[in-house]
Amino acid sequence: MPSTPTVLLTNDDGPPDAKESPYVLGLYRHLTQELGWNVKVVLPSSQKSWIGKAYHIKEVTKGKYFYPREDGTGETTLRPRPLKDGELAEWVLLDATPATCANVALHNLYKDQIDLVISGPNLGRNTSSAFALSSGTIGAAMSSSLSKKRSIAISYGTVVHPTPASYFEPAHVLGCRIINYLWHNWGADDCGLREGEVDLYSVNIPLIEDILSEEGLKISWTKIWRNSYGRLFKNVSDSVKEHVVKAPGPDAPTDHLTQAKEPQEETGDLLFKWAPEMKGLITPSPDALPVGSDGWALHKGYVSVTPLRASFGEPVGVDAENLLWKMKL
């Protein structure tokens, strides 16, 4: 592996936006300016949270070139062009899921050029199986690892609403340190897809006041906290004139809501909108958090680094001498 990798940066929050995607431009700057890495950027054209590792298979995926400036704004074009004064780079925005963006980037846009895929930084935590299995951020990293690319999903856990802007830069600095360390010290896994390497990592950095301290945040190797969730949708039948729908992220602020439009036609009673009950997931009892899990680490104010396999877990091994079933009906 090269000491200075060519990186694909993607996410599930979309292009720079103060509310929905506040971190991607900052991490890009640190990867390119502080680490000196060559970074290609392919993002969903809009937020695609909670979509997991879904691919577009019936739609024709359309894209545009995006030329971000220092403030995150930028021009989009249908054809590539030279950079203008004040533009940082040429990015690509696709009307697609994060996993689709990652695969198109690896196999179409930058074929055989990418050494490492970084997905994020996600607006909000991706700790625990309930969030990890739904996360578009981890989904893009999982997709990339299935293409035998080293992959890291990085998420910034929101604890304070609104998050002080002073936390952003320390998070980027710490995130780059961790990414750089993992790149140069990638772990081993006998079952890994790439010649015994770990498939991917999930990194969660809590945005808390201690990130500003001289000591910084402690970092812990972790496992996924296996938890569950209950109701994610609420019935909003056509008898309801208006209703409020929560934003998708697990750490979305209470004032980050979308106002649903009144139904324009008769819909009956089977009308459901996203309205997850997350209190037990966001503020669980400390007794419910297994020591050494990513949920435990976030509760302690630690950064969690979780090695993952790009597969569903298997609860028991297969006995090679008893492969065939012997059922008595």
C-alpha positions in Angstrom: 0.0 0.0 0.0 1.3 3.5 -0.8 2.3 5.7 2.1 0.2 8.6 0.6 -3.1 7.1 -0.6 -5.5 8.3 -3.2 -8.8 8.7 -1.3 -12.5 8.6 -2.2 -14.5 10.8 0.1 -18.3 10.2 0.2 -21.1 10.6 2.7 -24.9 10.2 3.2 -25.5 13.9 4.2 -24.9 15.3 0.7 -23.0 18.5 -0.4 -21.9 21.2 2.1 -24.9 22.6 4.0 -24.9 24.3 7.4 -27.8 22.2 8.7 -27.7 18.9 6.9 -24.0 18.4 5.9 -21.8 20.7 8.0 -18.6 18.6 8.2 -17.6 17.2 4.8 -15.8 20.3 3.5 -13.8 20.7 6.7 -12.6 17.1 6.6 -11.8 17.4 2.9 -9.6 20.4 3.7 -7.7 18.6 6.5 -7.2 15.4 4.4 -5.8 17.5 1.5 -4.0 20.3 3.3 -2.8 18.6 6.6 -2.2 15.1 5.4 -1.4 16.0 1.8 -3.5 13.2 0.4 -5.1 13.2 -3.0 -8.9 13.2 -2.4 -11.6 12.5 -4.9 -15.1 13.5 -3.8 -18.4 11.8 -4.9 -21.5 12.7 -2.8 -25.2 12.2 -3.0 -26.8 15.3 -4.4 -29.1 15.5 -1.3 -29.3 14.0 2.1 -29.7 10.2 2.1 -29.7 9.2 5.7 -31.1 5.9 7.0 -30.8 4.2 3.6 -28.2 1.6 4.6 -26.4 -0.1 1.7 -29.2 0.3 -0.8 -28.4 0.7 -4.5 -30.3 2.3 -7.4 -31.1 -0.5 -9.8 -34.1 0.8 -11.8 -33.3 4.5 -12.0 -30.7 6.0 -14.3 -28.2 7.7 -12.0 -27.7 11.3 -13.0 -24.8 13.5 -11.9 -23.3 16.9 -12.0 -19.9 18.4 -11.4 -19.7 20.6 -8.3 -17.0 23.3 -7.7 -17.0 24.2 -4.0 -15.7 27.4 -2.6 -14.4 28.1 0.9 -17.9 28.8 2.3 -19.3 25.6 0.9 -21.3 27.2 -2.0 -20.4 26.4 -5.5 -21.5 26.1 -9.1 -22.7 22.9 -10.7 -22.3 22.0 -14.3 -23.2 19.1 -16.6 -19.7 19.0 -18.1 -16.3 19.3 -16.4 -14.4 22.5 -16.8 -11.2 24.2 -15.4 -11.4 25.6 -11.9 -12.2 29.3 -11.5 -10.6 31.7 -8.9 -11.7 30.8 -5.4 -12.8 27.2 -6.2 -11.2 24.4 -4.2 -11.7 21.4 -6.4 -14.0 19.5 -8.8 -16.4 17.2 -7.0 -19.2 15.0 -8.3 -22.8 15.0 -7.1 -25.0 12.0 -8.0 -28.7 11.6 -7.6 -28.0 8.4 -5.8 -27.7 6.5 -2.6 -24.3 6.6 -0.7 -23.5 3.0 -1.7 -24.3 3.8 -5.3 -22.0 6.8 -5.2 -19.2 4.7 -3.8 -19.5 2.0 -6.4 -19.8 4.3 -9.3 -16.8 6.2 -8.1 -14.7 3.1 -7.7 -15.7 1.3 -10.9 -16.6 4.1 -13.3 -15.3 7.5 -12.4 -11.9 6.6 -10.8 -11.4 3.0 -11.7 -8.2 1.5 -10.2 -7.2 4.8 -8.7 -8.6 4.6 -5.2 -6.6 3.2 -2.3 -8.9 4.1 0.6 -12.6 5.1 1.0 -13.7 7.5 3.7 -17.4 7.9 4.3 -18.5 10.8 6.3 -18.2 12.6 8.6 -21.8 11.8 9.4 -24.0 14.4 11.2 -24.7 12.3 14.3 -23.5 9.0 15.8 -23.5 5.6 14.2 -23.1 3.6 17.3 -25.0 0.3 18.0 -26.4 -2.2 15.6 -29.7 -0.2 15.3 -28.0 2.7 13.8 -25.2 1.0 12.0 -27.4 -1.4 10.0 -29.5 1.6 8.9 -26.7 4.1 8.2 -26.0 5.3 4.7 -22.5 6.4 6.0 -21.6 2.8 7.0 -23.5 1.5 4.0 -21.1 3.4 1.6 -18.1 2.0 3.5 -19.5 -1.5 3.5 -20.2 -1.2 -0.3 -16.6 -0.2 -0.8 -15.2 -3.0 1.3 -17.1 -5.4 -0.8 -15.1 -4.0 -3.7 -12.0 -5.0 -1.7 -11.1 -1.4 -0.8 -10.0 -0.3 2.6 -12.9 1.7 4.0 -13.5 3.9 7.0 -16.9 5.3 8.1 -16.5 8.3 10.4 -19.3 9.9 12.4 -19.5 12.9 14.7 -21.9 12.2 17.6 -24.0 15.3 18.5 -24.4 15.7 22.2 -24.9 19.5 22.6 -27.7 21.2 20.6 -26.7 23.4 18.8 -23.2 22.1 18.5 -20.6 24.9 19.1 -18.7 25.6 15.9 -15.5 25.6 18.0 -15.8 21.8 18.2 -15.6 21.3 14.4 -11.9 21.8 13.8 -10.7 19.7 16.7 -13.0 16.9 15.4 -11.4 17.1 12.0 -7.9 17.1 13.4 -8.7 14.1 15.6 -10.5 12.4 12.8 -7.5 12.8 10.4 -5.2 11.5 13.1 -7.3 8.3 13.5 -7.7 7.8 9.8 -4.0 8.3 9.2 -3.2 5.9 12.0 -5.5 3.2 10.7 -4.2 3.6 7.2 -0.6 2.9 8.4 -1.6 0.3 11.0 -4.5 -1.6 9.3 -5.7 -4.5 11.3 -5.7 -8.2 10.5 -8.7 -10.5 10.2 -8.3 -14.1 9.0 -11.7 -13.9 7.4 -11.1 -10.5 5.7 -11.9 -10.0 2.0 -8.5 -8.5 1.3 -5.9 -11.2 2.1 -6.6 -11.3 5.8 -7.2 -7.6 6.5 -10.0 -6.0 8.4 -12.8 -5.1 6.0 -13.7 -1.7 7.4 -13.8 0.5 10.4 -16.5 2.6 12.0 -15.2 5.6 13.9 -17.5 7.6 16.2 -16.2 11.0 17.7 -18.4 12.6 20.3 -18.7 16.3 20.0 -18.3 17.3 23.6 -16.4 20.0 25.5 -13.5 17.7 26.3 -12.6 17.8 22.6 -11.2 21.3 23.3 -9.1 20.2 26.2 -5.3 19.8 26.1 -5.6 16.1 26.8 -8.3 15.6 24.2 -10.6 12.6 24.0 -9.7 9.1 24.9 -9.9 6.5 22.1 -11.2 3.0 22.6 -11.3 -0.1 20.5 -14.9 -1.3 20.6 -17.5 -3.8 19.4 -21.0 -3.0 18.2 -23.6 -2.6 20.9 -26.4 -5.0 19.9 -29.6 -3.2 20.6 -33.0 -2.8 19.0 -35.6 -0.2 18.2 -39.4 -0.1 18.3 -41.8 2.2 16.4 -40.2 4.2 13.6 -43.3 5.5 11.9 -46.5 7.2 13.0 -49.9 7.0 11.5 -50.9 10.4 10.1 -54.2 9.7 8.3 -55.9 12.2 6.0 -58.0 13.5 8.9 -54.9 15.2 10.2 -54.6 18.7 8.6 -50.9 19.0 9.2 -48.1 17.2 11.0 -44.5 17.5 11.8 -41.9 14.9 10.7 -38.6 14.4 12.5 -35.4 14.7 10.6 -33.7 11.3 9.9 -30.5 11.4 11.9 -30.3 9.9 15.4 -28.8 13.2 16.7 -31.0 15.6 14.8 -31.9 18.6 16.9 -35.5 19.0 18.0 -35.9 22.2 15.9 -34.6 20.4 12.8 -38.0 19.3 11.6 -39.9 19.2 8.3 -43.5 20.3 7.9 -45.5 17.7 5.9 -48.0 19.0 3.4 -51.7 18.4 3.8 -52.7 15.4 1.6 -54.1 16.6 -1.7 -56.4 13.6 -2.2 -58.3 11.0 -0.3 -55.8 8.6 1.3 -57.7 6.7 4.0 -56.3 5.5 7.3 -53.1 3.9 6.0 -50.8 6.9 5.9 -47.5 6.8 7.8 -44.6 9.2 8.3 -41.2 8.9 9.8 -41.5 9.6 13.5 -39.0 7.4 15.4 -39.0 6.9 19.1 -35.3 7.1 19.9 -35.1 8.1 23.6 -33.9 4.6 24.6 -31.3 4.6 21.8 -30.0 8.1 22.4 -30.1 8.1 26.2 -30.0 4.5 27.3 -29.5 3.4 30.9 -25.8 3.0 31.5 -26.5 -0.5 32.9 -27.7 -1.5 29.4 -24.4 -0.6 27.7 -21.9 -3.5 27.6 -18.4 -2.4 28.6 -16.3 -2.2 25.5 -19.2 -1.5 23.1 -19.4 1.6 20.9 -22.5 2.7 22.8 -20.6 2.5 26.1 -17.6 4.4 24.7 -19.9 7.3 23.5 -21.6 7.4 26.9 -18.1 7.7 28.6 -17.1 10.5 26.2 -14.6 8.3 24.4 -14.0 8.0 20.7 -15.0 4.5 19.5 -13.1 2.6 16.8 -14.9 -0.5 15.7 -13.4 -3.1 13.2 -16.2 -4.6 11.1 -16.7 -7.4 8.6 -18.6 -6.8 5.4 -21.0 -9.7 6.2 -23.8 -10.7 8.5 -22.6 -12.1 11.8 -22.9 -15.9 12.3 -23.9 -16.9 15.9 -22.3 -20.4 15.8 -19.7 -22.1 13.7 -20.6 -24.9 11.3 -19.6 -28.4 12.3 -17.8 -29.8 9.3 -18.7 -33.4 10.3 -22.4 -32.6 10.5 -23.2 -30.5 7.5 -26.4 -32.4 6.5 -29.6 -32.0 8.5 -31.2 -35.0 10.2 -34.7 -34.0 10.9 -37.4 -36.1 12.4 -40.8 -34.8 11.3 
